[in-house]
Amino acid sequence: MRRLREWFSIRLAKNPGQIVLLAILFFNVVFLFLSAFIISRMSLTGTENFGFLESAYYTVTMILDAGCVSFVVEDIGPENAAILT
C-alpha cells in the first residue's frame, strides 16, 4: 500500500493533468454503467427483454441526442405521447 501511495504522489507531482483526466474518464464510465443499470431497472412493461448493453446503447443515444424521441414513443406507445412539431 505504501508503494502505491508513493507512486500516486510522484505521478500527481509530475503530471497532475494526467491524474485529473483519468479521474474524469473513470467517473464517466461509472456514470454510463450506472445510468444504464437504472434505465434497465425502470423499464416499462413489455421492454423487460432489453439486455444491459441495449439499455446502455439507449442511454448513450438519449444523452447525446436530445431529439431522440423515437425510442421513447416506441416504449410508451404513440397514443401516450404528445409530440409538437
N, C-alpha and C positions, 0 to 999 in steps of 0.2 A: 504494500500500500504506500509505503514511503517513496519507493521509486516512481510510482505513478504520480504522486504529488510533485515530486521533483521534475519529472518530465513535463507535466502540465504547467508548472511555474515557469520553466525555461521557455516553453512554447508561447506562453502568454506574454512573457517579457520580450521575446524576439519578434513575434508576429501576432499581435492581438487581433488584427483583421481576419486572419485565418480562423481563429477560435470563434469569433463572432459569426463568421459565415457558416461554419459547421453547426453552430448552435441554431441559427436561423433555419438551415436545411433540416436539421433534426426535428425542430418544432413543426415545420411544415409537413413533414412526413407523418408525424404523430397526429396532427390535426386532420390530415386527409383520411387516415385509417379510422380515427375516432368518429369523424362525421359520417363516413361510410357505414360504420357499425350502427350509429344512431339511426340513420335513414333506413337501414335494413331492419332494425327492431321496430320502427314506427310505420312499417309498411301497411298499406291499405289491404282490405280483403281482396283476394284474387291476385295479389302481387307477391305473395309469400314465397313463390318458387324462384324469385330472383336470388342469385348467389351473392356472396360477398364482393367478388370482383365486379359483377354487374352493378351492384349498389355503389361501388367506388367509381365506376365509369359515370353513372348518373350524377354522382356528387360533383365530379370534376366538370362535367358539361354544364351543370346548373350554376356552379361557382364562376366559371369562365365566361359563360354566355347567358347574360341576364334575360335575353329574349327567347330562351329555350323553353317555350311554353308547351310544345307538342308532347313532351313526356308527361307533364302534369295533366294535360287534357286526356291523354291515353289512360292515366292512372285513375282519375276521378270520373271520367266519362264526360262527353260533351254537354249533356243536359245539366250537369252541375257546375259548369264553367261559364263565366261571363267574360268574353273577350271583346275588348273595344279596339277598333281599328281606326 
